[in-house]
Amino acid sequence: MSMTSPAQTLDRPIRILVVDDHGLVRDSVSGSLSREPDFQIVGVAEDADDAITKAIETRPDLVLMDIDMPGISCFDAIQIIRSRAPQTKFILVTAYEHDEHLEQALRVKANGFVTKHEGLASLAEAVRSVASGRIHFSPEVMNRLVIKGDEIRLENPPRSRLSMLSPRERELLRVLARGVSLKDAAAILGISYKTADKQKASLMSKLDIHDRVELARYAIREGLVEP
């Protein structure tokens, strides 16, 4: 769904940078979009760090960027690119509709948020919508948003649980969710077993989850680890 804002028109093709760490996806998306007469693919990037470099070099009208990539987060990349190329717009693409991702996309004022299962035709529609000055969100996430004037926010932001964790607690949760023992997790994080045990008790209390299996499921749902 697109939300109306002052319309903009371009008298040239929309210049697009495609960013995805999976080569097949990157090639498929860039190849498909390049066949649209009103699109021009000015570059591809394999992660957010690469996207920053290429966006500053090419100054695209729009960056189409996957959310789940290694290295610097796509949200940080948006802020860095925008500081150097303020006219560039951003559409984030994801396979998972996590509220945390959506909240961060809203925080950095991404212009679009689409899910990968929508297909390339829907993606092309989103590109045209955003390039014309609109905000575009997939129908799947629209029912979780509240729109008042120019303000867009999550109806039920994930403040209650995940965002209450400290950075160290969140990192411990990420490691534990992979099935690592607490002893090994402490070694990985470079902390004592006693400290890890205290952090584990604290994060379980904050999340109100007291079972390792449920803890792992929660971490997957929130996008902290891959399923």
C-alpha positions as CSV (number, residue, x, y, z in Angstrom):
1,M,0.0,0.0,0.0
2,S,1.2,3.5,-0.9
3,M,0.5,6.6,1.1
4,T,0.2,9.8,-0.8
5,S,2.6,12.7,-0.6
6,P,3.5,15.5,-3.0
7,A,4.0,13.8,-6.4
8,Q,7.3,13.9,-8.1
9,T,8.0,13.1,-11.7
10,L,11.3,12.2,-13.4
11,D,11.9,12.9,-17.1
12,R,14.5,10.0,-17.2
13,P,14.7,6.4,-16.0
14,I,14.7,5.8,-12.2
15,R,18.3,5.0,-11.3
16,I,18.4,2.0,-8.9
17,L,21.1,0.4,-6.7
18,V,20.3,-3.2,-5.8
19,V,21.8,-4.6,-2.5
20,D,21.5,-8.2,-1.5
21,D,24.1,-10.7,-0.1
22,H,22.6,-13.6,-2.1
23,G,24.0,-13.6,-5.6
24,L,21.0,-15.4,-7.2
25,V,18.5,-12.9,-5.6
26,R,20.7,-9.9,-6.5
27,D,21.0,-11.0,-10.1
28,S,17.4,-12.0,-10.5
29,V,16.1,-8.7,-9.1
30,S,18.6,-6.5,-11.0
31,G,18.0,-8.4,-14.2
32,S,14.2,-8.2,-14.0
33,L,14.1,-4.6,-13.1
34,S,16.6,-3.7,-15.8
35,R,14.1,-4.9,-18.4
36,E,11.6,-2.2,-17.3
37,P,11.9,0.8,-19.7
38,D,11.6,3.4,-16.9
39,F,14.3,1.7,-14.7
40,Q,18.1,1.9,-14.9
41,I,20.3,-0.3,-12.7
42,V,23.3,1.8,-11.8
43,G,25.0,-0.9,-9.7
44,V,24.7,-3.9,-7.4
45,A,26.2,-4.4,-3.9
46,E,26.6,-7.5,-1.8
47,D,26.3,-5.9,1.6
48,A,25.6,-2.6,3.4
49,D,29.2,-1.6,3.4
50,D,29.5,-2.1,-0.3
51,A,26.2,-0.3,-0.7
52,I,27.6,2.8,1.0
53,T,30.5,3.0,-1.3
54,K,28.5,2.5,-4.5
55,A,25.7,4.8,-3.5
56,I,28.1,7.6,-2.9
57,E,29.8,6.9,-6.2
58,T,26.6,6.5,-8.3
59,R,24.1,8.7,-6.5
60,P,21.1,6.5,-7.3
61,D,17.5,7.8,-7.1
62,L,16.6,4.7,-5.0
63,V,18.4,2.0,-3.1
64,L,16.7,-1.4,-3.0
65,M,18.3,-3.1,0.1
66,D,17.9,-6.5,1.8
67,I,17.5,-6.2,5.6
68,D,19.3,-9.4,6.6
69,M,22.9,-9.1,5.6
70,P,26.2,-9.5,7.4
71,G,28.4,-6.5,8.4
72,I,27.0,-3.0,9.1
73,S,23.2,-3.0,9.5
74,C,21.1,-1.7,6.6
75,F,19.6,0.9,9.0
76,D,23.0,2.4,9.8
77,A,23.8,2.3,6.1
78,I,20.7,4.3,5.2
79,Q,21.7,7.1,7.6
80,I,25.3,7.2,6.2
81,I,24.2,7.3,2.6
82,R,21.5,9.9,3.3
83,S,24.1,12.1,4.9
84,R,26.1,12.1,1.6
85,A,23.2,11.7,-0.9
86,P,20.1,13.3,0.8
87,Q,17.9,12.9,-2.3
88,T,18.3,9.1,-2.4
89,K,15.3,7.1,-1.4
90,F,15.3,3.6,0.2
91,I,13.1,0.5,0.0
92,L,13.9,-2.3,2.4
93,V,13.2,-5.9,1.4
94,T,12.8,-8.7,3.9
95,A,11.8,-12.4,4.0
96,Y,10.6,-11.9,7.7
97,E,8.1,-9.3,9.0
98,H,9.7,-8.8,12.4
99,D,8.3,-5.8,14.3
100,E,11.8,-4.9,15.4
101,H,12.9,-4.5,11.8
102,L,9.7,-2.5,10.9
103,E,10.3,-0.2,13.9
104,Q,13.9,0.4,12.9
105,A,12.8,1.1,9.3
106,L,10.3,3.7,10.6
107,R,13.0,5.2,12.8
108,V,15.4,5.8,9.9
109,K,12.5,6.9,7.7
110,A,12.8,4.3,5.0
111,N,10.6,5.1,2.1
112,G,9.4,1.6,1.6
113,F,9.2,-1.8,3.3
114,V,8.3,-4.9,1.2
115,T,8.4,-8.6,1.7
116,K,10.2,-10.9,-0.7
117,H,7.3,-13.2,-1.4
118,E,5.3,-10.5,-3.1
119,G,7.1,-11.0,-6.4
120,L,8.9,-8.8,-8.9
121,A,5.8,-7.1,-10.3
122,S,4.9,-5.8,-6.8
123,L,8.5,-4.7,-6.3
124,A,8.5,-2.7,-9.5
125,E,5.2,-1.1,-8.4
126,A,6.9,-0.2,-5.1
127,V,9.9,1.3,-6.8
128,R,7.7,3.5,-9.0
129,S,5.6,4.6,-6.0
130,V,8.6,5.6,-3.9
131,A,10.4,7.3,-6.8
132,S,7.3,9.4,-7.3
133,G,7.4,10.6,-3.7
134,R,5.1,8.2,-1.9
135,I,5.7,5.9,1.0
136,H,5.1,2.2,0.2
137,F,4.5,-0.6,2.7
138,S,3.5,-4.2,2.0
139,P,-0.1,-5.0,2.7
140,E,1.1,-7.6,5.3
141,V,2.5,-4.9,7.6
142,M,-0.1,-2.1,7.0
143,N,-2.5,-3.5,9.7
144,R,0.3,-3.1,12.3
145,L,0.8,0.6,11.6
146,V,-0.9,3.7,12.8
147,I,-0.9,6.7,10.4
148,K,-1.7,10.2,11.7
149,G,-0.9,12.9,9.2
150,D,2.8,12.6,8.4
151,E,3.5,10.3,11.4
152,I,3.7,6.6,10.9
153,R,4.3,4.2,13.8
154,L,3.8,0.7,15.0
155,E,0.5,0.2,16.7
156,N,2.1,-2.2,19.3
157,P,5.8,-1.4,19.3
158,P,8.1,-4.1,20.6
159,R,9.1,-2.0,23.6
160,S,7.7,-4.3,26.1
161,R,10.3,-7.0,25.9
162,L,13.2,-7.2,23.4
163,S,14.1,-3.5,23.5
164,M,14.4,-3.7,27.3
165,L,17.4,-6.0,27.0
166,S,20.9,-4.4,27.4
167,P,23.3,-4.8,24.4
168,R,25.2,-7.5,26.3
169,E,22.0,-9.4,27.2
170,R,20.9,-9.3,23.6
171,E,24.2,-10.7,22.4
172,L,24.0,-13.5,25.0
173,L,20.5,-14.3,23.8
174,R,21.8,-14.4,20.2
175,V,24.5,-16.9,21.1
176,L,22.3,-19.1,23.4
177,A,19.6,-19.3,20.7
178,R,22.1,-21.1,18.5
179,G,22.1,-24.0,21.0
180,V,25.4,-23.1,22.6
181,S,25.9,-24.0,26.3
182,L,26.1,-21.2,28.8
183,K,29.7,-22.1,29.5
184,D,30.6,-21.9,25.8
185,A,28.6,-18.8,25.4
186,A,30.6,-17.1,28.2
187,A,33.8,-18.1,26.4
188,I,32.6,-16.8,23.0
189,L,31.6,-13.4,24.6
190,G,34.8,-13.2,26.7
191,I,32.9,-13.0,30.0
192,S,33.0,-15.2,33.1
193,Y,30.5,-18.0,33.6
194,K,29.1,-16.2,36.7
195,T,28.5,-13.0,34.7
196,A,26.9,-15.0,31.8
197,D,24.6,-16.7,34.4
198,K,23.5,-13.4,35.8
199,Q,22.8,-12.0,32.4
200,K,20.9,-15.1,31.4
201,A,18.7,-14.8,34.5
202,S,18.1,-11.1,33.8
203,L,17.2,-11.5,30.1
204,M,14.8,-14.4,30.9
205,S,13.1,-12.3,33.6
206,K,12.7,-9.4,31.2
207,L,11.4,-11.5,28.4
208,D,9.3,-13.7,30.8
209,I,10.7,-16.8,29.1
210,H,12.2,-19.5,31.3
211,D,12.9,-22.3,28.9
212,R,15.9,-22.6,26.5
213,V,13.7,-23.9,23.6
214,E,11.2,-21.1,23.9
215,L,14.1,-18.6,24.2
216,A,15.5,-19.9,20.9
217,R,12.1,-19.7,19.2
218,Y,11.7,-16.1,20.5
219,A,15.1,-15.1,19.1
220,I,14.2,-16.5,15.7
221,R,10.8,-14.7,15.6
222,E,12.5,-11.4,16.4
223,G,15.2,-11.9,13.7
224,L,18.2,-12.2,16.1
225,V,19.2,-15.5,14.5
226,E,18.3,-17.3,11.3
227,P,15.8,-20.2,11.6
